[in-house]
Amino acid sequence: MTTLAEREQAPLVAEVEFVRELLDAHRLGLPRPEPEVREDMDFEPAVDRLARLVGLSPFERQLLLLAAGVELDGEVAALVAALQDGEPRPTFGLALAALAGAHWDALAPRSPLRRWRLLEPVPGATLAARPLRLDERILHHLTGIDSPDERLEGTLRIAAGLGPLAPSQRALAAELARTAGAAGSRVVIRLDGEDRDARLGVAQALAFVGRRVALAVRAGALPAAGPDLAALARLVDREALLLDGLPIVDAEDGNDAAVAAFVEQLESPLVVLVGETAARTPGRVALHRSIHLPAPAEARVLWTAALGEPAALALDDPVEEVAQHFRLSAAAIDAVARELRATAEPDAADSLRRLCRERSRVRLEGLADRIDPVATWDDLVLPPAHTELLHEIVRHVRHRTQVYERWGFGARTTRGLGVTALFAGDSGTGKTLAAEVLARELGLDLYRIDLAATVSKYIGETEKNLRRLFEAAEASGAVLLFDEADALFGKRGEVKDGHDRYANLEVAYLLQRMESYRGLAILTTNLRSNVDRAFLRRLRFVVQFPFPDAVQREQIWLRTFPPEVPLERIQAGALAKLAVSGGAIRAIALSAAFAAAEDGTAITPAHVLHAARVEYAKAERALTASETESLA
C-alpha cells in the first residue's frame, strides 16, 4: 500500500527538478525553460493544494519550491550556493532574477508566503539580500508528512477517533453542522452542559460530519492577549488549513479574556468553544447548545449496546435500575461495561451497581461528606405508619422512570419531578439513620451537605454552591441529605434591607432547583415549624419522627448491643426506663462498652449508669430517681 509520503514523492521531485533547470538557465544566461505539461493525477499534490488554499501566485509557488529544493536536493543547494557566493539558502534577489513572473510584493508582510509563515526572511542588510528559510512544518507537509507543528505541543492535539455518544448527541452534531453551514462565514459554536464527557465528543462528531480533522486547543495553555497569542492563533489557523481541521477550544480551564482574544484572532470560518466560559466572540454568529446526559430511556439503549444483547437480557432488572438511578455519559457506560466484562465477578448484578456508584461518585470539594450507608430496616424502630411512609419514598424513587417517562407524567411538567422528603423530629430520633436505610435500599451513595460551607455571605456564592450540589447529584444518582436544613430553608422574612431581599432570592433559587431535581433529597430539621410553608408545599413527603416511647426504647436497646458483646444483668426493659432518644441510647451503649473494656469485665448496669449520667450532663439534665433505680 502506497503511503502518503511515497505518493507525494514523484510530483515533488519533478517540481524541484524544474526549479534546478531554472537556476541552471539563469547561471548560463539561457532562456527560461517552459514547464512540462503534467499528466492528470488521481490526487492533488500537496504543493498544488497549498498554493490553492493560500492563494499563491505562480511566482510565489516557484519561490516556495526553490526554498524546498535546497532542503531536499543537494544539487539545488550547491547551485544556489554557487550563485550566491556560498550562501546556501536562496535570497529574494535570486528569486527575482531566476524565476518567471516575479513581483516585489511576494514578500510583503500580508502576502500569503509571510502571512501563513511559509517562508521567513532571516536577518540581513536588505530585503533582497536576506536569505529565505522554509518553515519546517511546511517542508514536512510538502513531502507528505503531516503532524501538528511542534510549537503547538501542549496547546493543540489531534482528537482522533470518535468516542461513545448517545444517539441524540450524534443527531445534535449533525444538526449543528447543517445550521453552521447556513449561518454564515464566521461562526462560533458553544457547547456546554452537564455531560462533560460528550462535549468534546459532539465537537469531534461535528468535525466528522464535515469530514474535517478535530483540532483540540487547550485554553489553559493560551498566553495572555498580545503578540504571542496572535502568533499562536496564526499557527492554529495554518494547521486547520493544512489538515482541513476544525479548531475546538476547550475553554473550561482557560482565561475568558485570552479565549475571547484567541477566537477573535482565528480566521477559521468555524470555531467550537467547549465548556463553561463567559468569553465574548463579537464578529461571529454564535450558536449555543447544552449537552445533556442521556435520559434513562436512552441510557437503557446504551447499556444494551455496551453490554451486548445476551448480557443485557440476563441483567435486565439491574440494567433498568442503573439506567434510572445513575445519569452516566455514554463514555462512562461504555467504560463500566468493559470493566464488568474484564472482572467477570460471579454476581454481575452487584458488580454492575458497584461500578456505577464508583464511576458516578463525585467530589464536592468540602460541600458534602459521603456516608457509606450500612443501616438496614432492622435498625429502625418506628411506628408502622412511619416505616410504611419510608417504603413509599423508596417506591417513588425506584419507579420514577416508568411513571415519568413510560407513562408520560414527566412530559406534562418539569416541576415537582424530584422525590423530596422532610424528616422532622428531635435530635437522635433516627432521621439520619433513616436516610442511610433509604440510600442502602436503593443502592445509592449518600451525601451529607455541609450547610456552613454551602451558605455564603457573598452575593451569588450560595446559588453557585447549590447549583454544583444539584448538578453533581443529578449525574451521580446520589441521595442528598441536608442535615439541620432549617438553617438554610427557614422562613422567608420580611424584606427590610438588601440582605433580606437576597436571602429570599437564595430560598427561591433553592425551591426552583428542588422542583426540577430528579433525584432524592432528604432534609432534616429539629423543628418543623421553622420551615417556610411555601417550602413545605413543594415537598412530596414529610415524616415526623416521634420521640420513642418505652416499648420502642426497649426495641432500640435490644438492637444496640452487638451479639459479640458480653453482658451481665443487662435487661432491655429496665434500660428502656431511661427517657432518651435512639441516638442517645447508642451513645450510652458505646460509652458503657468502653468503660467495661477498661475494667476488663462484661458490661454491667453500673457501666450503663455511669454512661447515662455523662450523656444527661451533655443535655444539662439529671437522672430521675426512677431512672437511677432501674439501673441499680
C-alpha positions as CSV (number, residue, x, y, z in Angstrom):
1,M,0.0,0.0,0.0
2,T,1.4,3.4,-1.1
3,T,1.9,5.8,1.8
4,L,1.1,9.5,1.6
5,A,4.8,10.4,1.6
6,E,5.5,7.9,-1.3
7,R,2.6,9.3,-3.3
8,E,3.8,12.9,-2.9
9,Q,7.4,12.0,-3.9
10,A,7.1,11.8,-7.7
11,P,5.4,15.2,-8.4
12,L,7.6,17.0,-5.8
13,V,10.8,15.6,-7.3
14,A,9.6,16.8,-10.7
15,E,8.8,20.2,-9.4
16,V,12.3,20.5,-7.7
17,E,14.0,19.3,-10.9
18,F,12.2,22.1,-12.9
19,V,13.5,24.7,-10.3
20,R,17.0,23.3,-10.8
21,E,16.6,23.8,-14.6
22,L,15.5,27.4,-14.0
23,L,18.6,28.1,-11.8
24,D,20.8,26.5,-14.5
25,A,19.3,28.6,-17.2
26,H,19.9,31.7,-15.0
27,R,23.5,30.7,-14.3
28,L,24.2,30.1,-18.1
29,G,22.3,33.1,-19.3
30,L,19.9,31.0,-21.3
31,P,16.1,31.5,-21.8
32,R,14.0,30.1,-19.0
33,P,12.6,26.6,-19.8
34,E,8.9,26.1,-20.0
35,P,7.3,23.7,-17.5
36,E,6.2,20.4,-18.9
37,V,2.5,19.7,-19.1
38,R,1.8,17.4,-16.2
39,E,-0.3,14.3,-16.7
40,D,-3.5,14.2,-14.9
41,M,-3.2,12.6,-11.5
42,D,-5.9,10.9,-9.3
43,F,-5.0,13.2,-6.4
44,E,-4.0,16.8,-5.8
45,P,-0.3,17.1,-4.8
46,A,0.4,18.9,-1.5
47,V,2.1,21.8,-3.2
48,D,-0.8,22.4,-5.5
49,R,-3.3,22.1,-2.7
50,L,-1.3,24.5,-0.5
51,A,-0.9,27.0,-3.4
52,R,-4.7,26.9,-4.0
53,L,-5.7,27.2,-0.3
54,V,-3.5,30.2,0.5
55,G,-3.7,31.8,-3.0
56,L,-0.1,31.7,-4.2
57,S,0.8,33.3,-7.5
58,P,2.9,31.2,-9.9
59,F,6.0,33.2,-8.9
60,E,5.2,32.7,-5.1
61,R,4.7,29.0,-5.8
62,Q,8.1,28.7,-7.5
63,L,9.7,30.6,-4.7
64,L,8.3,28.2,-2.2
65,L,9.6,25.3,-4.3
66,L,13.0,26.9,-4.6
67,A,13.3,27.1,-0.8
68,A,12.1,23.5,-0.6
69,G,14.6,22.4,-3.2
70,V,17.7,23.5,-1.2
71,E,16.3,21.4,1.7
72,L,15.6,18.3,-0.4
73,D,18.1,18.2,-3.2
74,G,21.9,18.5,-2.7
75,E,22.4,19.7,-6.3
76,V,19.9,22.5,-6.0
77,A,21.6,23.5,-2.7
78,A,25.0,23.5,-4.3
79,L,23.8,25.5,-7.3
80,V,22.2,28.1,-5.0
81,A,25.3,28.4,-3.0
82,A,27.4,28.8,-6.2
83,L,25.1,31.7,-7.4
84,Q,25.2,33.5,-4.1
85,D,28.9,33.4,-3.1
86,G,28.4,30.4,-0.7
87,E,25.0,31.4,0.8
88,P,23.1,28.0,0.9
89,R,19.6,29.5,1.3
90,P,18.0,31.3,-1.7
91,T,17.6,35.1,-1.4
92,F,14.7,37.1,-2.7
93,G,17.1,38.8,-5.1
94,L,18.0,35.4,-6.7
95,A,14.3,34.5,-7.0
96,L,13.5,37.9,-8.7
97,A,16.3,37.2,-11.2
98,A,15.8,33.4,-11.9
99,L,12.1,32.8,-11.6
100,A,9.4,33.8,-14.1
101,G,6.6,36.3,-13.2
102,A,8.5,37.9,-10.4
103,H,6.7,40.6,-8.3
104,W,8.1,42.6,-5.4
105,D,5.1,42.2,-3.0
106,A,5.6,38.4,-2.8
107,L,7.4,39.0,0.5
108,A,5.2,41.8,1.8
109,P,4.1,41.2,5.4
110,R,0.5,40.4,4.4
111,S,1.5,38.3,1.4
112,P,0.5,34.6,1.6
113,L,4.1,33.5,2.0
114,R,4.6,35.7,5.0
115,R,1.1,35.7,6.4
116,W,0.9,32.0,6.6
117,R,4.5,31.7,7.7
118,L,5.6,29.6,4.8
119,L,8.8,31.5,4.3
120,E,10.6,33.7,6.7
121,P,13.5,36.1,5.7
122,V,16.4,35.7,8.1
123,P,18.1,38.9,9.3
124,G,20.1,40.7,6.7
125,A,21.1,44.1,5.3
126,T,18.3,44.5,2.7
127,L,15.2,42.5,1.9
128,A,16.5,41.3,-1.4
129,A,19.7,40.1,0.2
130,R,18.1,38.3,3.1
131,P,18.1,34.5,2.8
132,L,14.8,32.8,2.9
133,R,14.1,30.0,5.4
134,L,11.3,27.5,4.6
135,D,9.2,26.7,7.7
136,E,10.0,23.1,8.8
137,R,6.3,22.3,9.2
138,I,5.6,23.3,5.6
139,L,8.6,21.2,4.4
140,H,7.1,18.2,6.1
141,H,3.7,18.9,4.6
142,L,5.1,19.2,1.1
143,T,6.7,15.8,1.5
144,G,3.5,14.1,2.7
145,I,4.4,14.0,6.4
146,D,1.5,15.6,8.3
147,S,1.8,16.1,12.1
148,P,1.0,19.2,14.1
149,D,3.6,21.9,14.4
150,E,5.9,21.1,17.4
151,R,5.5,24.7,18.5
152,L,1.9,23.8,19.3
153,E,2.8,20.9,21.6
154,G,0.9,21.1,24.8
155,T,-1.6,23.5,23.2
156,L,-3.0,21.6,20.3
157,R,-3.6,18.0,19.6
158,I,-5.5,16.0,17.0
159,A,-8.6,14.5,18.7
160,A,-8.6,11.3,16.7
161,G,-11.4,8.8,16.8
162,L,-15.0,9.2,17.9
163,G,-15.8,8.2,21.5
164,P,-19.1,6.8,22.6
165,L,-22.0,9.2,22.2
166,A,-25.7,8.8,22.7
167,P,-27.9,8.8,19.5
168,S,-29.4,12.1,20.5
169,Q,-25.9,13.6,20.8
170,R,-24.9,12.3,17.3
171,A,-28.1,13.8,15.9
172,L,-27.2,17.1,17.6
173,A,-23.8,17.1,15.9
174,A,-25.4,16.6,12.5
175,E,-28.0,19.4,13.2
176,L,-25.2,21.8,14.2
177,A,-23.2,21.0,11.0
178,R,-26.3,21.9,8.9
179,T,-27.0,25.1,11.0
180,A,-23.4,26.3,11.0
181,G,-23.2,25.8,7.2
182,A,-26.3,28.1,6.8
183,A,-25.3,30.6,9.4
184,G,-22.6,32.4,7.5
185,S,-18.8,32.5,7.0
186,R,-17.8,33.3,10.6
187,V,-19.5,31.1,13.2
188,V,-18.7,30.1,16.7
189,I,-20.5,27.1,18.4
190,R,-20.6,27.0,22.1
191,L,-21.1,23.6,23.7
192,D,-21.6,23.4,27.5
193,G,-23.9,21.3,29.7
194,E,-23.8,18.6,32.3
195,D,-22.4,15.8,30.1
196,R,-18.7,16.8,30.3
197,D,-17.6,13.6,28.5
198,A,-19.8,14.3,25.5
199,R,-18.9,18.0,25.0
200,L,-15.7,17.2,23.1
201,G,-17.3,14.1,21.6
202,V,-20.1,16.2,20.0
203,A,-17.5,18.6,18.7
204,Q,-15.5,15.7,17.2
205,A,-18.7,14.3,15.7
206,L,-19.4,17.8,14.2
207,A,-15.9,17.7,12.6
208,F,-16.5,14.1,11.4
209,V,-19.8,15.1,9.7
210,G,-18.0,17.8,7.8
211,R,-15.1,15.4,7.0
212,R,-12.7,17.5,8.9
213,V,-9.9,16.8,11.5
214,A,-10.8,17.7,15.1
215,L,-8.0,20.1,16.4
216,A,-8.4,20.3,20.2
217,V,-6.9,23.5,21.7
218,R,-6.3,23.7,25.4
219,A,-7.3,27.2,26.6
220,G,-5.4,26.8,29.8
221,A,-2.1,26.9,27.7
222,L,-3.0,30.1,25.9
223,P,-0.8,33.1,26.6
224,A,-2.4,36.5,27.5
225,A,-3.7,38.7,24.8
226,G,-0.8,40.1,22.8
227,P,1.7,39.3,20.0
228,D,2.4,35.8,21.4
229,L,-1.3,34.9,21.3
230,A,-1.7,36.3,17.8
231,A,1.2,34.2,16.6
232,L,-0.3,31.2,18.2
233,A,-3.6,31.8,16.6
234,R,-1.9,32.1,13.2
235,L,-0.2,28.7,13.7
236,V,-3.5,27.1,14.7
237,D,-5.2,28.6,11.6
238,R,-2.4,27.2,9.5
239,E,-2.9,23.7,11.0
240,A,-6.6,24.0,10.3
241,L,-5.7,24.9,6.7
242,L,-3.1,22.2,6.2
243,L,-5.1,19.4,7.8
244,D,-8.6,20.6,6.8
245,G,-9.2,20.9,10.6
246,L,-11.8,22.3,12.9
247,P,-10.4,24.3,15.8
248,I,-12.1,23.1,19.1
249,V,-11.2,25.3,22.1
250,D,-11.5,23.5,25.4
251,A,-12.3,26.7,27.4
252,E,-13.1,25.0,30.7
253,D,-9.7,25.9,32.4
254,G,-8.9,29.0,30.3
255,N,-8.9,32.7,31.0
256,D,-12.0,34.2,29.4
257,A,-10.1,37.3,28.1
258,A,-7.5,35.1,26.5
259,V,-10.1,32.8,25.0
260,A,-12.0,35.7,23.5
261,A,-8.9,37.3,22.1
262,F,-7.8,33.9,20.6
263,V,-11.1,33.3,18.9
264,E,-11.1,36.9,17.6
265,Q,-7.6,36.3,16.0
266,L,-8.6,33.0,14.4
267,E,-9.5,33.2,10.7
268,S,-11.0,29.8,10.5
269,P,-14.7,30.2,9.4
270,L,-15.9,27.8,12.1
271,V,-14.7,27.6,15.7
272,V,-16.1,25.4,18.5
273,L,-15.9,26.5,22.2
274,V,-16.3,23.6,24.7
275,G,-17.0,24.2,28.3
276,E,-18.4,26.9,30.6
277,T,-17.0,30.2,29.6
278,A,-18.0,33.8,29.6
279,A,-15.7,34.7,26.6
280,R,-17.4,37.1,24.2
281,T,-17.0,36.5,20.5
282,P,-18.1,39.6,18.6
283,G,-17.9,39.4,14.8
284,R,-19.1,35.7,14.8
285,V,-22.5,34.2,14.6
286,A,-22.9,32.4,17.9
287,L,-24.7,29.1,18.2
288,H,-25.2,27.6,21.7
289,R,-26.1,24.1,22.7
290,S,-26.1,22.4,26.1
291,I,-25.1,18.7,26.1
292,H,-27.3,16.8,28.5
293,L,-26.6,13.4,30.0
294,P,-28.6,10.6,28.4
295,A,-32.1,10.3,29.8
296,P,-33.0,6.9,31.4
297,A,-34.7,5.6,28.3
298,E,-31.7,6.4,26.1
299,A,-29.3,5.1,28.8
300,R,-31.1,1.8,28.6
301,V,-30.3,1.6,24.9
302,L,-26.7,2.5,25.5
303,W,-26.4,-0.2,28.3
304,T,-27.8,-2.8,25.9
305,A,-25.3,-1.9,23.2
306,A,-22.4,-1.7,25.6
307,L,-23.1,-4.9,27.4
308,G,-24.3,-6.8,24.3
309,E,-27.8,-8.2,23.9
310,P,-27.3,-11.5,25.8
311,A,-25.7,-9.9,28.8
312,A,-28.2,-7.1,28.9
313,L,-31.1,-9.5,28.8
314,A,-29.5,-11.5,31.7
315,L,-29.2,-8.3,33.7
316,D,-32.5,-6.8,32.6
317,D,-33.7,-5.6,36.1
318,P,-30.3,-4.3,37.2
319,V,-29.8,-2.5,33.9
320,E,-33.2,-0.9,34.3
321,E,-32.2,0.1,37.8
322,V,-28.9,1.7,37.0
323,A,-30.4,3.4,33.9
324,Q,-32.8,5.1,36.3
325,H,-30.6,6.0,39.2
326,F,-27.2,6.8,37.5
327,R,-27.1,9.5,34.9
328,L,-23.9,8.4,33.2
329,S,-22.5,9.6,30.0
330,A,-22.2,7.2,27.0
331,A,-18.4,7.1,27.6
332,A,-18.9,6.2,31.2
333,I,-21.5,3.5,30.3
334,D,-19.0,2.0,27.8
335,A,-16.2,2.1,30.4
336,V,-18.3,0.4,33.0
337,A,-19.4,-2.3,30.6
338,R,-15.8,-3.0,29.6
339,E,-14.7,-3.2,33.2
340,L,-17.6,-5.5,34.1
341,R,-16.6,-7.9,31.3
342,A,-12.9,-7.8,32.5
343,T,-13.7,-8.5,36.1
344,A,-16.1,-11.4,35.4
345,E,-17.2,-11.5,39.0
346,P,-19.8,-14.1,39.9
347,D,-22.6,-11.7,40.9
348,A,-22.7,-9.5,37.8
349,A,-25.7,-7.5,39.1
350,D,-24.0,-6.4,42.3
351,S,-20.8,-5.6,40.4
352,L,-22.8,-3.5,37.9
353,R,-24.3,-1.4,40.7
354,R,-21.0,-1.0,42.5
355,L,-19.1,0.0,39.3
356,C,-21.9,2.6,38.5
357,R,-21.6,4.0,42.0
358,E,-17.8,4.3,41.8
359,R,-17.9,5.7,38.3
360,S,-20.5,8.4,39.1
361,R,-19.1,9.2,42.5
362,V,-18.4,12.9,42.7
363,R,-16.1,15.2,44.8
364,L,-18.0,18.1,46.2
365,E,-14.8,19.9,47.4
366,G,-15.9,20.3,51.1
367,L,-19.5,21.0,50.4
368,A,-20.6,17.5,51.3
369,D,-19.4,14.3,53.0
370,R,-20.1,10.9,51.6
371,I,-21.6,8.5,54.1
372,D,-21.3,4.7,53.5
373,P,-24.8,3.5,54.2
374,V,-24.7,0.4,56.4
375,A,-28.0,0.7,58.3
376,T,-30.9,-1.6,57.4
377,W,-34.6,-1.7,58.0
378,D,-34.0,-3.8,61.2
379,D,-32.0,-0.9,62.7
380,L,-35.0,1.4,62.5
381,V,-37.5,1.4,65.4
382,L,-40.5,3.5,64.3
383,P,-44.3,3.2,64.3
384,P,-45.6,1.1,61.4
385,A,-47.2,4.1,59.6
386,H,-43.8,5.9,59.6
387,T,-42.0,2.8,58.3
388,E,-44.6,2.4,55.5
389,L,-44.1,6.1,54.6
390,L,-40.3,5.4,54.2
391,H,-41.1,2.4,52.0
392,E,-43.3,4.7,49.9
393,I,-40.4,7.0,49.3
394,V,-38.3,4.1,48.1
395,R,-41.1,3.2,45.6
396,H,-41.3,6.7,44.2
397,V,-37.5,6.7,43.6
398,R,-37.3,3.2,42.3
399,H,-40.1,3.5,39.7
400,R,-39.7,7.1,38.6
401,T,-38.6,6.2,35.1
402,Q,-41.7,4.1,34.5
403,V,-44.1,6.7,35.8
404,Y,-42.4,9.8,34.4
405,E,-41.2,8.6,31.0
406,R,-43.0,5.5,30.0
407,W,-46.4,6.5,31.4
408,G,-45.9,10.2,30.3
409,F,-46.2,12.0,33.6
410,G,-42.9,13.7,33.1
411,A,-44.0,15.2,29.7
412,R,-46.7,17.2,31.4
413,T,-44.3,19.3,33.6
414,T,-40.7,19.6,34.6
415,R,-41.7,20.8,38.1
416,G,-42.1,18.5,41.0
417,L,-40.4,15.6,39.4
418,G,-37.9,15.2,42.3
419,V,-38.5,13.0,45.3
420,T,-38.0,15.3,48.2
421,A,-38.7,14.5,51.9
422,L,-38.5,16.4,55.1
423,F,-37.5,14.4,58.2
424,A,-38.6,16.4,61.3
425,G,-38.0,15.4,64.9
426,D,-35.9,15.8,67.9
427,S,-32.2,15.1,67.7
428,G,-31.4,11.4,67.9
429,T,-34.8,10.2,66.8
430,G,-33.4,8.4,63.7
431,K,-33.6,11.0,60.9
432,T,-30.1,10.4,59.6
433,L,-30.4,6.7,60.3
434,A,-33.5,6.6,58.1
435,A,-31.6,8.4,55.3
436,E,-28.9,5.7,55.5
437,V,-31.6,3.0,55.2
438,L,-33.1,4.5,52.1
439,A,-29.8,5.0,50.4
440,R,-28.8,1.4,51.2
441,E,-32.1,0.0,50.0
442,L,-31.8,2.0,46.7
443,G,-28.1,1.1,46.3
444,L,-27.1,4.8,46.1
445,D,-24.4,6.9,47.6
446,L,-25.5,9.2,50.4
447,Y,-24.0,12.7,50.8
448,R,-24.5,14.9,53.8
449,I,-24.4,18.5,52.9
450,D,-22.2,20.9,55.0
451,L,-24.5,23.9,55.2
452,A,-21.8,26.0,56.8
453,A,-19.8,25.6,53.6
454,T,-22.8,26.0,51.3
455,V,-24.3,29.2,52.6
456,S,-22.0,32.2,51.8
457,K,-22.3,35.9,52.7
458,Y,-21.1,36.8,49.3
459,I,-23.8,37.5,46.7
460,G,-24.3,34.7,44.2
461,E,-22.0,32.2,46.0
462,T,-24.8,30.3,47.8
463,E,-26.6,29.8,44.4
464,K,-23.3,28.7,42.8
465,N,-22.7,26.1,45.6
466,L,-26.3,24.8,45.4
467,R,-26.0,24.5,41.6
468,R,-22.9,22.4,42.0
469,L,-24.6,20.2,44.5
470,F,-27.6,19.5,42.5
471,E,-25.7,19.0,39.2
472,A,-23.4,16.5,41.0
473,A,-26.4,14.7,42.5
474,E,-28.2,14.6,39.1
475,A,-25.2,13.0,37.4
476,S,-24.4,10.5,40.2
477,G,-27.8,9.4,41.4
478,A,-26.7,10.3,44.9
479,V,-29.1,10.9,47.8
480,L,-28.6,14.4,49.2
481,L,-29.1,14.8,53.0
482,F,-29.4,18.4,54.1
483,D,-28.8,18.0,57.8
484,E,-30.5,20.6,60.0
485,A,-31.9,22.1,56.9
486,D,-33.8,24.8,58.6
487,A,-30.5,26.8,58.8
488,L,-30.8,27.3,55.0
489,F,-34.5,26.7,54.4
490,G,-36.0,28.7,57.2
491,K,-38.9,31.1,57.0
492,R,-38.5,33.8,54.4
493,G,-38.6,37.0,56.4
494,E,-40.0,40.4,55.6
495,V,-37.7,42.5,53.3
496,K,-36.2,45.2,55.4
497,D,-32.9,45.7,53.5
498,G,-30.9,44.3,50.6
499,H,-29.5,41.4,52.6
500,D,-33.1,40.2,53.4
501,R,-34.1,40.5,49.8
502,Y,-31.1,38.5,48.7
503,A,-31.7,35.8,51.4
504,N,-35.2,35.4,49.9
505,L,-33.7,35.1,46.4
506,E,-31.5,32.3,47.7
507,V,-34.5,30.4,49.0
508,A,-36.4,31.0,45.8
509,Y,-33.5,29.6,43.8
510,L,-33.4,26.5,46.1
511,L,-37.2,26.0,45.6
512,Q,-36.7,26.1,41.8
513,R,-33.9,23.5,41.9
514,M,-35.9,21.3,44.2
515,E,-38.8,21.3,41.8
516,S,-36.7,20.3,38.8
517,Y,-34.3,17.9,40.7
518,R,-35.0,14.3,39.6
519,G,-33.1,12.6,42.5
520,L,-33.9,12.1,46.2
521,A,-33.2,15.0,48.5
522,I,-33.8,14.5,52.2
523,L,-34.0,17.5,54.5
524,T,-33.8,17.1,58.3
525,T,-34.9,19.6,60.9
526,N,-35.4,19.5,64.7
527,L,-38.3,22.0,64.4
528,R,-40.8,21.6,61.6
529,S,-42.3,24.9,62.5
530,N,-39.1,26.6,61.4
531,V,-39.6,25.6,57.8
532,D,-41.4,28.0,55.5
533,R,-44.9,26.9,54.4
534,A,-44.1,27.7,50.8
535,F,-41.3,25.3,51.0
536,L,-43.4,22.6,52.7
537,R,-45.9,22.7,49.8
538,R,-43.2,21.7,47.4
539,L,-42.1,18.7,49.5
540,R,-43.6,15.4,48.4
541,F,-43.1,13.7,51.8
542,V,-43.0,15.0,55.4
543,V,-42.1,12.4,58.0
544,Q,-42.4,13.4,61.7
545,F,-40.0,11.2,63.7
546,P,-41.5,10.8,67.2
547,F,-39.6,10.6,70.4
548,P,-39.5,6.8,71.2
549,D,-41.9,5.5,73.9
550,A,-40.8,2.9,76.4
551,V,-41.8,0.0,74.1
552,Q,-39.7,1.5,71.2
553,R,-36.8,2.3,73.5
554,E,-36.7,-1.4,74.6
555,Q,-36.5,-2.5,71.0
556,I,-33.7,0.0,70.3
557,W,-31.8,-1.3,73.4
558,L,-32.2,-4.9,72.1
559,R,-30.7,-3.9,68.7
560,T,-27.9,-1.7,70.1
561,F,-25.6,-4.2,71.7
562,P,-23.9,-6.4,69.1
563,P,-24.2,-10.2,69.7
564,E,-20.5,-10.4,70.4
565,V,-20.7,-8.0,73.4
566,P,-20.5,-9.7,76.9
567,L,-23.4,-8.5,79.0
568,E,-24.1,-9.1,82.7
569,R,-27.5,-8.4,84.3
570,I,-28.4,-6.1,81.4
571,Q,-32.2,-6.1,80.8
572,A,-33.6,-4.1,77.9
573,G,-36.9,-3.5,79.7
574,A,-35.1,-1.9,82.6
575,L,-32.9,0.3,80.4
576,A,-36.0,1.4,78.5
577,K,-37.0,3.5,81.5
578,L,-34.3,5.9,80.5
579,A,-36.2,8.7,78.7
580,V,-33.7,9.2,75.9
581,S,-33.7,9.1,72.1
582,G,-32.3,6.4,69.9
583,G,-29.2,8.4,69.2
584,A,-28.6,8.9,73.0
585,I,-29.2,5.1,73.5
586,R,-26.4,4.3,71.0
587,A,-24.1,6.8,72.7
588,I,-24.7,5.4,76.1
589,A,-24.2,1.8,75.0
590,L,-20.9,2.7,73.3
591,S,-19.6,4.7,76.3
592,A,-20.6,1.8,78.6
593,A,-18.7,-0.6,76.4
594,F,-15.5,1.4,76.6
595,A,-15.8,1.6,80.4
596,A,-16.3,-2.2,80.6
597,A,-13.3,-2.8,78.3
598,E,-11.2,-0.6,80.7
599,D,-12.4,-2.7,83.7
600,G,-11.8,-5.9,81.8
601,T,-15.4,-7.1,82.6
602,A,-18.7,-7.6,80.9
603,I,-21.0,-4.6,80.5
604,T,-23.0,-4.2,83.7
605,P,-25.8,-1.9,84.8
606,A,-23.2,0.2,86.7
607,H,-21.3,0.9,83.4
608,V,-24.6,1.9,81.8
609,L,-25.5,4.1,84.7
610,H,-22.2,6.0,84.5
611,A,-22.5,6.4,80.8
612,A,-26.1,7.7,81.2
613,R,-25.0,10.3,83.7
614,V,-22.4,11.6,81.2
615,E,-24.9,11.7,78.4
616,Y,-27.5,13.5,80.5
617,A,-24.9,16.0,81.6
618,K,-24.4,17.0,77.9
619,A,-28.0,18.0,77.8
620,E,-27.8,19.7,81.2
621,R,-30.2,17.1,82.7
622,A,-30.0,14.8,85.7
623,L,-31.3,11.3,86.1
624,T,-34.5,10.9,87.9
625,A,-34.8,8.7,90.9
626,S,-36.8,6.0,88.9
627,E,-34.3,6.1,86.1
628,T,-31.5,5.5,88.6
629,E,-33.4,2.7,90.4
630,S,-33.9,0.9,87.0
631,L,-30.1,0.6,86.7
632,A,-29.4,-0.4,90.3
